[in-house]
Amino acid sequence: MGNDGLGKEAEKKIQEWLDRPEDGYSFDRLYDQMNGLYGSKNICDFTCFRSPYYYYIESKATWGDRFDFSMISENQHSKMLEKSKICGVYALIIILFASHK
């Protein structure tokens, strides 16, 4: 991703899509403890509740035509899998493919 702002663009698009309390969404951004550097211990970038479901959402972006799952840390992967075992809880990765519509 680099420092080209693509990741922030993806996060902005997700926020525009899901930050809609008027439609029953409770949407929150989880800020990185490490100022966005790789290695953050956060499980994901966002959480979202819309009755009766709770979502853990990780945002990723790429200029390529495929997503490399190595962009997800082992910590994120294991914690998202653990959370998704709870009834009504889902862990999602939303990917912005910048070179594709």
N, CA and C atoms as a LAMMPS dump frame, in Angstrom:
ITEM: TIMESTEP
0
ITEM: NUMBER OF ATOMS
303
ITEM: BOX BOUNDS ff ff ff
-5.0000000000000000e+02 5.0000000000000000e+02
-5.0000000000000000e+02 5.0000000000000000e+02
-5.0000000000000000e+02 5.0000000000000000e+02
ITEM: ATOMS id mol type element x y z
1 1 1 N 0.809 -1.188 0
2 1 2 C 0 0 0
3 1 3 C 0.85 1.249 0
4 2 1 N 1.884 1.274 0.752
5 2 2 C 2.753 2.429 0.778
6 2 3 C 2.085 3.626 1.411
7 3 1 N 2.652 4.801 1.166
8 3 2 C 2.139 6.039 1.728
9 3 3 C 1.361 6.853 0.708
10 4 1 N 0.731 6.205 -0.252
11 4 2 C 0.018 6.925 -1.303
12 4 3 C -1.403 7.303 -0.915
13 5 1 N -1.84 7.006 0.307
14 5 2 C -3.167 7.381 0.775
15 5 3 C -4.267 6.411 0.386
16 6 1 N -3.917 5.336 -0.287
17 6 2 C -4.921 4.379 -0.74
18 6 3 C -5.663 3.74 0.433
19 7 1 N -4.935 3.384 1.478
20 7 2 C -5.562 2.773 2.645
21 7 3 C -6.563 3.697 3.303
22 8 1 N -6.203 4.974 3.401
23 8 2 C -7.11 5.963 3.993
24 8 3 C -8.336 6.158 3.112
25 9 1 N -8.156 6.091 1.8
26 9 2 C -9.288 6.2 0.88
27 9 3 C -10.255 5.038 1.09
28 10 1 N -9.722 3.834 1.263
29 10 2 C -10.567 2.661 1.51
30 10 3 C -11.341 2.828 2.816
31 11 1 N -10.659 3.291 3.86
32 11 2 C -11.32 3.502 5.144
33 11 3 C -12.429 4.543 5.017
34 12 1 N -12.188 5.597 4.258
35 12 2 C -13.192 6.641 4.059
36 12 3 C -14.429 6.084 3.357
37 13 1 N -14.224 5.249 2.353
38 13 2 C -15.344 4.646 1.624
39 13 3 C -16.174 3.75 2.542
40 14 1 N -15.514 2.973 3.39
41 14 2 C -16.231 2.106 4.324
42 14 3 C -17.031 2.95 5.309
43 15 1 N -16.42 4.006 5.801
44 15 2 C -17.118 4.88 6.745
45 15 3 C -18.344 5.522 6.094
46 16 1 N -18.218 5.977 4.852
47 16 2 C -19.355 6.566 4.141
48 16 3 C -20.476 5.54 3.968
49 17 1 N -20.108 4.306 3.762
50 17 2 C -21.056 3.226 3.519
51 17 3 C -21.79 2.804 4.791
52 18 1 N -21.072 2.724 5.921
53 18 2 C -21.641 2.115 7.123
54 18 3 C -21.926 3.06 8.285
55 19 1 N -21.431 4.28 8.267
56 19 2 C -21.678 5.2 9.381
57 19 3 C -23.035 5.874 9.188
58 20 1 N -24.1 5.092 9.467
59 20 2 C -25.466 5.562 9.222
60 20 3 C -26.363 5.234 10.42
61 21 1 N -26.24 6.001 11.483
62 21 2 C -27.072 5.727 12.656
63 21 3 C -28.569 5.836 12.355
64 22 1 N -28.925 6.67 11.388
65 22 2 C -30.334 6.809 11.019
66 22 3 C -30.921 5.522 10.43
67 23 1 N -30.058 4.633 9.981
68 23 2 C -30.491 3.338 9.441
69 23 3 C -30.265 2.194 10.431
70 24 1 N -29.945 2.542 11.68
71 24 2 C -29.784 1.525 12.716
72 24 3 C -28.39 0.956 12.872
73 25 1 N -27.376 1.606 12.28
74 25 2 C -26 1.137 12.388
75 25 3 C -25.284 1.872 13.528
76 26 1 N -24.608 1.117 14.374
77 26 2 C -23.686 1.69 15.347
78 26 3 C -22.293 1.362 14.836
79 27 1 N -21.597 2.365 14.324
80 27 2 C -20.34 2.182 13.604
81 27 3 C -19.234 2.937 14.319
82 28 1 N -18.108 2.27 14.564
83 28 2 C -16.991 2.903 15.269
84 28 3 C -15.668 2.561 14.626
85 29 1 N -14.78 3.551 14.61
86 29 2 C -13.4 3.394 14.139
87 29 3 C -12.527 3.051 15.321
88 30 1 N -11.706 2.016 15.211
89 30 2 C -10.727 1.674 16.232
90 30 3 C -9.384 2.235 15.781
91 31 1 N -8.889 3.218 16.485
92 31 2 C -7.645 3.855 16.072
93 31 3 C -6.439 3.02 16.475
94 32 1 N -5.45 2.962 15.586
95 32 2 C -4.238 2.183 15.808
96 32 3 C -3.419 2.778 16.947
97 33 1 N -2.894 1.89 17.77
98 33 2 C -2.003 2.322 18.843
99 33 3 C -0.65 2.772 18.297
100 34 1 N -0.329 2.343 17.067
101 34 2 C 0.993 2.618 16.498
102 34 3 C 0.896 3.602 15.331
103 35 1 N -0.098 4.474 15.35
104 35 2 C -0.268 5.49 14.308
105 35 3 C -0.354 4.899 12.908
106 36 1 N -1.016 3.758 12.78
107 36 2 C -1.25 3.163 11.47
108 36 3 C -0.114 2.317 10.925
109 37 1 N 0.956 2.163 11.659
110 37 2 C 2.064 1.35 11.176
111 37 3 C 1.719 -0.129 11.263
112 38 1 N 2.286 -0.911 10.358
113 38 2 C 2.08 -2.361 10.394
114 38 3 C 2.556 -2.88 11.743
115 39 1 N 1.765 -3.726 12.341
116 39 2 C 2.13 -4.28 13.633
117 39 3 C 1.188 -3.853 14.743
118 40 1 N 0.179 -3.08 14.415
119 40 2 C -0.817 -2.699 15.402
120 40 3 C -1.423 -3.95 16.022
121 41 1 N -1.81 -3.859 17.255
122 41 2 C -2.415 -4.998 17.944
123 41 3 C -3.936 -4.98 17.862
124 42 1 N -4.521 -3.998 17.17
125 42 2 C -5.969 -3.979 17.003
126 42 3 C -6.42 -5.193 16.216
127 43 1 N -7.584 -5.701 16.589
128 43 2 C -8.159 -6.829 15.87
129 43 3 C -8.613 -6.404 14.478
130 44 1 N -9.02 -5.125 14.333
131 44 2 C -9.552 -4.652 13.062
132 44 3 C -9.579 -3.122 13.049
133 45 1 N -10.071 -2.551 11.954
134 45 2 C -10.164 -1.103 11.827
135 45 3 C -11.475 -0.533 12.345
136 46 1 N -12.569 -1.301 12.19
137 46 2 C -13.894 -0.813 12.546
138 46 3 C -14.694 -1.906 13.241
139 47 1 N -15.681 -1.467 14.025
140 47 2 C -16.721 -2.365 14.506
141 47 3 C -18.053 -1.771 14.075
142 48 1 N -19.016 -2.643 13.872
143 48 2 C -20.337 -2.191 13.443
144 48 3 C -21.381 -3.121 14.042
145 49 1 N -22.406 -2.519 14.619
146 49 2 C -23.529 -3.296 15.124
147 49 3 C -24.781 -2.851 14.393
148 50 1 N -25.499 -3.818 13.873
149 50 2 C -26.836 -3.585 13.335
150 50 3 C -27.633 -4.804 13.742
151 51 1 N -28.549 -4.567 14.633
152 51 2 C -29.303 -5.643 15.26
153 51 3 C -29.812 -6.647 14.226
154 52 1 N -29.546 -7.912 14.474
155 52 2 C -28.967 -8.55 15.661
156 52 3 C -27.5 -8.942 15.491
157 53 1 N -26.772 -8.309 14.574
158 53 2 C -25.406 -8.748 14.244
159 53 3 C -24.345 -7.725 14.634
160 54 1 N -23.173 -8.251 14.998
161 54 2 C -22.016 -7.433 15.341
162 54 3 C -20.887 -7.815 14.387
163 55 1 N -20.214 -6.809 13.824
164 55 2 C -19.182 -7.038 12.82
165 55 3 C -17.838 -6.451 13.25
166 56 1 N -16.781 -7.212 13.031
167 56 2 C -15.406 -6.727 13.121
168 56 3 C -14.943 -6.56 11.676
169 57 1 N -14.522 -5.357 11.302
170 57 2 C -14.231 -5.071 9.897
171 57 3 C -12.802 -4.566 9.748
172 58 1 N -12.046 -5.262 8.934
173 58 2 C -10.685 -4.837 8.581
174 58 3 C -10.717 -4.267 7.171
175 59 1 N -10.116 -3.118 6.996
176 59 2 C -10.059 -2.445 5.7
177 59 3 C -8.67 -2.619 5.093
178 60 1 N -8.641 -3.034 3.841
179 60 2 C -7.386 -3.149 3.112
180 60 3 C -7.568 -2.587 1.714
181 61 1 N -6.469 -2.218 1.093
182 61 2 C -6.508 -1.67 -0.262
183 61 3 C -5.268 -2.119 -1.02
184 62 1 N -5.443 -2.254 -2.322
185 62 2 C -4.32 -2.667 -3.165
186 62 3 C -4.489 -2.092 -4.561
187 63 1 N -3.378 -1.804 -5.191
188 63 2 C -3.388 -1.394 -6.602
189 63 3 C -3.388 -2.621 -7.505
190 64 1 N -3.05 -3.773 -6.945
191 64 2 C -2.959 -4.995 -7.731
192 64 3 C -4.32 -5.58 -8.066
193 65 1 N -4.304 -6.673 -8.818
194 65 2 C -5.548 -7.325 -9.205
195 65 3 C -5.864 -8.527 -8.322
196 66 1 N -5.106 -8.668 -7.242
197 66 2 C -5.368 -9.729 -6.27
198 66 3 C -4.987 -9.218 -4.889
199 67 1 N -5.548 -9.85 -3.877
200 67 2 C -5.265 -9.472 -2.499
201 67 3 C -4.338 -10.495 -1.882
202 68 1 N -3.273 -10.024 -1.272
203 68 2 C -2.315 -10.894 -0.607
204 68 3 C -2.669 -10.971 0.878
205 69 1 N -3.109 -12.14 1.32
206 69 2 C -3.544 -12.289 2.707
207 69 3 C -2.412 -12.122 3.717
208 70 1 N -1.183 -11.997 3.258
209 70 2 C -0.096 -11.687 4.187
210 70 3 C -0.229 -10.258 4.714
211 71 1 N -1.131 -9.465 4.109
212 71 2 C -1.394 -8.107 4.606
213 71 3 C -2.196 -8.129 5.913
214 72 1 N -2.716 -9.297 6.272
215 72 2 C -3.429 -9.473 7.54
216 72 3 C -2.446 -10.097 8.522
217 73 1 N -2.26 -9.459 9.668
218 73 2 C -1.317 -9.996 10.645
219 73 3 C -1.862 -11.284 11.259
220 74 1 N -0.976 -12.096 11.777
221 74 2 C -1.387 -13.333 12.443
222 74 3 C -2.299 -13.015 13.624
223 75 1 N -2 -11.937 14.335
224 75 2 C -2.829 -11.496 15.452
225 75 3 C -4.255 -11.202 14.983
226 76 1 N -4.378 -10.443 13.895
227 76 2 C -5.708 -10.125 13.377
228 76 3 C -6.423 -11.39 12.923
229 77 1 N -5.734 -12.216 12.175
230 77 2 C -6.335 -13.438 11.657
231 77 3 C -6.873 -14.319 12.781
232 78 1 N -6.06 -14.589 13.772
233 78 2 C -6.484 -15.492 14.851
234 78 3 C -7.607 -14.873 15.69
235 79 1 N -7.516 -13.584 15.973
236 79 2 C -8.558 -12.958 16.784
237 79 3 C -9.875 -12.825 16.026
238 80 1 N -9.805 -12.537 14.727
239 80 2 C -11.035 -12.444 13.94
240 80 3 C -11.694 -13.82 13.823
241 81 1 N -10.898 -14.865 13.643
242 81 2 C -11.464 -16.226 13.608
243 81 3 C -12.112 -16.586 14.934
244 82 1 N -11.459 -16.213 16.028
245 82 2 C -11.996 -16.494 17.356
246 82 3 C -13.341 -15.784 17.562
247 83 1 N -13.406 -14.518 17.208
248 83 2 C -14.645 -13.749 17.381
249 83 3 C -15.772 -14.296 16.514
250 84 1 N -15.443 -14.76 15.316
251 84 2 C -16.478 -15.231 14.394
252 84 3 C -17.126 -16.542 14.843
253 85 1 N -16.588 -17.164 15.875
254 85 2 C -17.194 -18.377 16.422
255 85 3 C -18.401 -18.06 17.309
256 86 1 N -18.58 -16.794 17.666
257 86 2 C -19.694 -16.371 18.513
258 86 3 C -20.923 -16.166 17.633
259 87 1 N -22.041 -16.708 18.05
260 87 2 C -23.283 -16.586 17.292
261 87 3 C -23.647 -15.111 17.097
262 88 1 N -23.881 -14.719 15.851
263 88 2 C -24.262 -13.34 15.543
264 88 3 C -23.1 -12.391 15.35
265 89 1 N -21.86 -12.896 15.457
266 89 2 C -20.664 -12.064 15.287
267 89 3 C -19.954 -12.492 14.009
268 90 1 N -19.573 -11.508 13.211
269 90 2 C -18.905 -11.772 11.935
270 90 3 C -17.633 -10.939 11.838
271 91 1 N -16.596 -11.529 11.269
272 91 2 C -15.337 -10.834 10.998
273 91 3 C -15.195 -10.716 9.49
274 92 1 N -14.992 -9.492 9.009
275 92 2 C -14.944 -9.23 7.574
276 92 3 C -13.667 -8.502 7.192
277 93 1 N -13.211 -8.75 5.988
278 93 2 C -12.144 -7.953 5.383
279 93 3 C -12.749 -7.33 4.134
280 94 1 N -12.775 -6.006 4.103
281 94 2 C -13.282 -5.301 2.934
282 94 3 C -12.076 -4.758 2.186
283 95 1 N -11.975 -5.104 0.907
284 95 2 C -10.799 -4.774 0.122
285 95 3 C -11.159 -3.808 -1.002
286 96 1 N -10.427 -2.712 -1.084
287 96 2 C -10.549 -1.774 -2.191
288 96 3 C -9.523 -2.176 -3.236
289 97 1 N -9.993 -2.612 -4.4
290 97 2 C -9.12 -2.884 -5.536
291 97 3 C -9.085 -1.607 -6.368
292 98 1 N -8.088 -0.784 -6.163
293 98 2 C -8.069 0.568 -6.708
294 98 3 C -7.978 0.614 -8.237
295 99 1 N -7.425 -0.419 -8.842
296 99 2 C -7.279 -0.391 -10.294
297 99 3 C -8.486 -1.008 -10.992
298 100 1 N -9.507 -1.432 -10.231
299 100 2 C -10.694 -2.054 -10.797
300 100 3 C -11.945 -1.364 -10.286
301 101 1 N -12.998 -1.336 -11.093
302 101 2 C -14.261 -0.768 -10.627
303 101 3 C -15.121 -1.875 -10.074
